[in-house]
Amino acid sequence: MGPLAAVMLALAAGGAARASDPAHAAAPDPFTEATATLADAQSYKVRAQAALVLGRRGEARATPYLLRALDDPSAPVRAVAARALGMIGDPSARKRLEAATRDRDPFVRRSASAALAALSDRASGSPASVAAAPLARSLGAVTIQVKPMGDKTHKASVHLREHMRRFVAREVESFRGSAAHGFAIDGAIRVLDLTTKGPLVSVTCGVELILSAGSSGAIIVMSTGEATVERRVATFRSGMQTDMEQEALAHAVRGATDELRQHLAANVP
C-alpha cells in the first residue's frame, strides 16, 4: 500500500474507529471529520486530502474552513484549499482568492486563479462552473498536460527541473488507455540533499505530483515519491553529484507516478 492510499484509508477509518468506542456512540459526520482534519492533522497530505473532500462535497458551509486553510504553512494545502473554494463557488471567497493569486508559491497562485475563473463561470451560468465531475468515463487514450515543475528546496537547477518534467512525461505514457482524457500534472522537487555518512555519499530527492482535471483545474489526487542514491566516498567526485541527482529524481518520479496510476486504475471502470 502506497503512502497516499494509507492516508485515504486513515481518513476513512477514523470515524469507524471512534464508532466502536463505547465512549463515542456515533462517529462524527463526514463534514465535521473533514473540517477537524483540515485544522488539526499533522501531515500536510492529510490536510490537503481533507480540503479536497470538502471541495467535492460542494457545501458553502465549508467556505470559512477553507479560507483559513489559505494560510496553511504548506503550499499544497493552500493550493488544494483554493481549488476547493472554486469547486464550491461561494462568492464570499473571491477577495481571499484574489489575495492568494499573489502567494509566494506559483502553484498556489495558479490554483487561486483557476478558482476565481470557476467563480466567474458560475456567476455567468457557464457549464464550466459546475463542480468537477468524478473520474468516471474511459476513453481510448489519455491526454495529460505535464506542466513545468517547481522547486521548493531552492537548490535544484533549471536543468534538473526540466529533467523532472521529462521523467514525468515519460512515465505517464503508460497511462494510455487507462483513464479519461483531459488531465494536467503539476509537480515540484520538495527534497534535494547531499550528505556524507561514514564511507558513503548520498543524494536524496523527493518529489510531489498533483493530478488535476484539465478543464476545471479541480485537484483529483496528490502523490509523493522519494529515493536515495549512494556512492562510496573514496570514488566520489564533485562532478558526479549531477548524475546522482538525476538518478534519484528518476526513481522518486517513478514512485509518485505509480501512486497516480494506482488511483486511476482503482477509480476508472
C-alpha positions in Angstrom: 0.0 0.0 0.0 1.4 3.4 -1.0 1.6 6.4 1.4 -1.3 8.1 -0.3 -3.5 5.1 -0.1 -2.7 4.8 3.6 -3.7 8.5 4.0 -7.0 7.9 2.3 -7.7 4.8 4.4 -6.8 6.7 7.6 -9.3 9.4 6.8 -12.0 6.8 6.0 -11.2 4.7 9.0 -11.0 7.4 11.6 -14.8 7.7 12.2 -15.2 3.9 12.2 -12.6 3.5 15.0 -14.4 6.0 17.2 -17.8 4.5 16.5 -16.6 1.2 18.0 -15.5 3.0 21.2 -18.2 2.8 23.8 -17.4 6.4 24.8 -18.5 7.5 21.3 -21.8 6.2 20.3 -21.8 7.7 16.9 -18.9 8.7 14.6 -18.7 12.4 13.5 -20.4 13.1 10.3 -18.0 13.4 7.2 -18.2 17.2 7.2 -17.2 17.5 10.8 -14.5 14.9 10.4 -13.0 16.7 7.3 -13.0 20.2 8.9 -11.3 18.8 12.1 -8.7 17.0 10.0 -8.1 20.1 7.9 -7.5 22.1 11.0 -5.5 19.7 13.2 -3.8 16.9 11.1 0.0 17.0 11.4 0.6 15.6 7.9 0.2 18.2 5.1 -1.1 15.3 2.8 -3.9 14.5 5.2 -4.8 18.2 5.5 -4.8 18.6 1.7 -7.0 15.5 1.3 -9.5 16.9 3.8 -9.6 20.1 1.8 -10.3 18.1 -1.3 -13.1 16.2 0.5 -14.7 19.5 1.4 -14.5 20.8 -2.1 -16.1 17.7 -3.6 -18.9 18.0 -1.1 -19.7 21.4 -2.5 -21.2 22.8 0.6 -21.0 26.6 1.2 -20.7 26.0 5.0 -17.1 24.7 4.3 -16.0 28.1 3.0 -14.8 29.5 6.3 -12.7 26.5 7.0 -11.1 26.5 3.5 -10.5 30.2 3.8 -8.4 29.6 6.9 -6.6 26.9 5.1 -5.4 29.5 2.6 -3.0 30.5 5.4 -1.7 26.9 5.9 2.1 26.7 6.1 2.1 24.0 3.4 1.8 25.2 -0.2 0.0 22.1 -1.4 -2.7 22.6 1.3 -3.1 26.2 0.3 -3.4 25.2 -3.4 -6.0 22.4 -2.7 -8.0 24.8 -0.5 -8.1 27.4 -3.3 -9.2 24.8 -5.8 -11.8 23.5 -3.3 -13.2 27.0 -2.9 -13.6 27.2 -6.7 -15.4 23.9 -6.7 -17.9 25.2 -4.0 -18.4 28.5 -5.8 -19.2 30.7 -2.8 -18.7 34.3 -4.0 -17.7 35.4 -0.5 -14.3 33.7 -1.1 -13.4 36.0 -4.0 -11.4 38.6 -2.0 -9.3 36.0 -0.3 -8.7 34.1 -3.6 -7.6 37.3 -5.2 -5.1 37.7 -2.4 -3.9 34.1 -3.0 -3.0 34.9 -6.6 -0.1 36.8 -5.0 1.0 33.8 -2.9 4.8 33.2 -2.8 4.2 29.7 -4.3 3.5 29.6 -8.1 1.2 26.5 -7.8 -0.9 28.3 -5.2 -1.2 31.3 -7.5 -2.3 29.2 -10.4 -4.8 27.3 -8.2 -6.3 30.6 -6.9 -6.6 31.9 -10.5 -8.4 28.8 -11.6 -10.7 29.1 -8.6 -11.5 32.7 -9.5 -12.3 31.6 -13.0 -14.6 29.0 -11.7 -16.4 31.6 -9.6 -16.8 33.8 -12.6 -18.1 30.9 -14.7 -20.6 30.0 -12.0 -21.8 33.6 -11.8 -22.3 33.8 -15.5 -24.1 30.4 -15.6 -21.4 28.8 -17.8 -21.4 25.0 -17.7 -17.8 25.1 -16.7 -18.9 26.4 -13.3 -20.3 23.0 -12.3 -18.1 21.3 -9.7 -15.7 18.9 -11.3 -17.3 15.6 -12.2 -15.7 12.5 -10.7 -13.3 10.4 -12.8 -15.9 8.1 -14.3 -15.6 7.6 -18.1 -12.9 5.7 -20.0 -11.7 6.8 -23.5 -9.3 5.2 -25.8 -6.3 7.4 -24.9 -5.3 9.6 -22.1 -4.3 13.3 -22.6 -2.2 14.6 -19.8 -0.6 18.0 -19.9 2.7 18.0 -17.9 3.3 21.5 -16.6 6.6 23.0 -15.7 8.0 21.6 -12.4 8.7 23.7 -9.3 11.5 23.6 -6.7 10.6 24.0 -3.0 14.2 23.4 -2.0 15.7 26.4 -3.9 18.6 24.0 -4.7 17.5 22.4 -8.0 18.9 23.7 -11.2 16.7 24.6 -14.2 18.1 21.6 -15.9 17.0 19.3 -13.1 13.5 20.7 -13.1 13.3 20.1 -16.8 14.6 16.6 -16.3 11.7 16.1 -13.8 9.2 17.2 -16.4 10.6 14.8 -18.9 10.7 12.0 -16.5 7.0 12.6 -15.6 6.0 12.9 -19.3 7.7 9.6 -20.0 6.1 7.8 -17.0 2.6 9.0 -17.9 2.9 7.4 -21.3 2.0 4.2 -19.6 -1.4 5.7 -18.5 -2.6 5.4 -22.1 -5.9 3.6 -22.4 -6.5 3.5 -18.6 -8.3 6.8 -17.9 -10.4 9.6 -19.2 -8.8 12.4 -21.1 -8.1 16.0 -20.2 -5.8 15.9 -17.2 -2.9 18.1 -16.0 0.0 17.3 -13.7 1.7 19.9 -11.6 4.8 19.0 -9.5 7.8 20.1 -7.5 11.0 18.9 -6.1 10.5 19.0 -2.3 13.7 17.4 -1.1 17.2 17.6 -2.5 20.0 16.8 -0.1 23.7 15.7 -0.4 25.0 14.1 2.7 28.1 12.2 3.8 27.9 9.5 6.4 30.8 7.1 7.1 32.1 5.6 3.8 29.1 6.8 1.7 27.9 9.9 -0.1 24.2 10.0 -0.5 21.9 12.2 -2.7 18.2 12.1 -1.7 15.5 13.5 -3.9 11.8 13.8 -3.0 9.0 15.0 -5.4 5.3 15.7 -5.2 2.8 15.5 -8.0 -0.7 16.7 -8.2 -3.2 15.4 -10.8 -6.0 17.8 -11.7 -8.8 17.9 -14.2 -7.5 19.9 -17.2 -10.7 21.9 -17.9 -11.8 22.8 -14.4 -8.5 22.6 -12.6 -10.1 20.6 -9.8 -7.5 18.6 -8.0 -8.1 14.8 -8.2 -5.2 13.3 -6.2 -1.8 14.1 -4.8 1.2 11.8 -4.6 4.8 11.8 -3.5 8.0 9.8 -4.1 11.4 9.8 -2.6 14.7 8.0 -3.4 18.3 7.9 -2.3 21.4 7.1 -4.4 24.7 6.3 -2.8 28.3 6.3 -3.8 31.5 5.5 -1.9 33.4 8.5 -0.6 36.6 7.1 -1.9 35.4 7.2 -5.5 33.1 10.3 -5.3 33.9 13.3 -7.3 32.0 16.6 -7.3 31.0 16.2 -11.0 29.1 13.0 -10.0 26.5 14.9 -8.0 24.5 16.0 -11.0 24.2 12.4 -12.3 23.3 11.2 -8.8 20.6 13.9 -8.5 19.1 12.8 -11.9 19.2 9.1 -10.9 17.5 9.8 -7.5 14.9 12.1 -9.2 14.0 9.4 -11.8 13.3 6.8 -9.0 11.3 9.4 -7.0 9.2 10.3 -10.0 8.6 6.7 -10.7 7.2 6.2 -7.2 5.0 9.2 -7.4 3.6 8.3 -10.8 2.9 4.7 -9.6 0.6 6.2 -7.0 -1.2 8.2 -9.7 -1.5 5.1 -11.8 -2.9 3.1 -9.0 -5.5 5.8 -8.2 -6.7 5.9 -11.9 -6.8 2.1 -12.1 -9.0 2.0 -8.9 -11.3 4.7 -9.9 -11.9 4.3 -13.6 -14.1 1.4 -14.9 
